[in-house]
Amino acid sequence: PTSILVISAHWEQESPTVLDPTNDRHSLLYDYYGFPKSTYQIEYPAPTAPQLTQKISSLLSKAGYDDVSKEASRGIDHGVFVPLKLMFPDANIPIAQLSLLSNMDPEEHIQLGAAIASLRDDGVLIVGSGMSYHNLRNLMSGNVDETSDMFDSWLADSVTSDDPNEVKKRLTQWADASGAREAHPREEHLLPLMVCAGAAGKDRGTITFSDRIMGAKVSSVRFGDENNDRMAKS
């Protein structure tokens, strides 16, 4: 990709906010607690992306968002640097970050993605960084039950539909799915997927990863062809 835009589960704002650092390299926000010392020494000095940041702000404004903000002092959180360090370890691709909306409205996040969809035509990889199952209490206690499989099955059926309108309808109504609130007591880790689905347009979703983590069934989704520059991932 020419650059990467990440929507992380770990940044929420009342209005759409774009990370706009003053330096030419990103700082890191170690937004986790109680981990080994080495996890606070991770480095990922990826370039900032001022032109992409400006383009995102412009697209959102044109889409009717009159309250777009920029944040200069925040570093990229672990929802950004952890997956990207694995995906692009050389840290040589410019990165931008866009916040979630704190209202947690799934339809608004789909619309947010639709507003920035044209970035894909410029070779921008849009990454939704969350988790398809995020009930920490169950994960930490080992009490994950069959509801993780139920919700994962629903999610896979939903995002791989050939009808993009059906995909968006089902994602908007995600809380009605079997096991939904057991999988996501709070939906911030699911909403990055909504943004990617909105940016995907008519592109069909594909499950690119499915496995168990601490007993829970988790999956990843790609919208678009992996051999094409127009991709959105969650």
C-alpha positions, 0 to 999 in steps of 0.5 A: 500500500502507498499508506495505511489508515487504521481505525482502532478499537482503542480511540473514541471521540465524540466527533470524527478525529484524525491523528495529526502529529507535528513530527515526521514519525509517530510516537507510541501510546502504551495504552495497556497495564500490567504487562512485562517491561519489554512490552513498553519498550516496543518501537515502531517509528512509522512515518506520519502521513500529513497529506493523507490526514488532510485528505481524510478531513476533506472527504469527511467534510464533503460527506457532511461532517462539519465537526471533524477534529485533529489531534496532534499530541496523541501517539498511535495506540496498541491497536495500531502498532501491534498488528502493523509491526507484524504486518509491516515490520520495517515501519516504512509505510506512512500511517494515519489513524481515525477515531471511532465515534463514542456514540457506538452507532453501527450505522454511523460507522458504516457511513463513516467508512463510506465517506472515506471509501475513495482512499482505496483508489489511491492505494490506501490500505484501510485497517479496522483493528478490533476483535470479533469476540471481546468479552474479557471477563470470559476470556480471562476466566476461561468461561468462553462457551458456545456463544462465541461460535454462534456469533462468529458463524453469524458474522461470517455469514453476514460479511460474506453475503453477495448483497452489499446492502444485506451486509450493511443491514445485518451489521447495523442490526448486529446486536440481534444476532445469537450470542451478540452481547455475550461476544461484545458486552460493549461494541468498541471492538466490533465497530472498526469492522463497520467502518471497513464494511462501509468503505468496501462499497460493493466488494464482498467480504472474505474470511481470511483467518479463523481460529481460537484464542483463549477458547473463543472463536475469532475471525478476520475479514478482508474486503476486496481482492488481495491481489488488488490495491483496493483493500479494507481489512478488519 
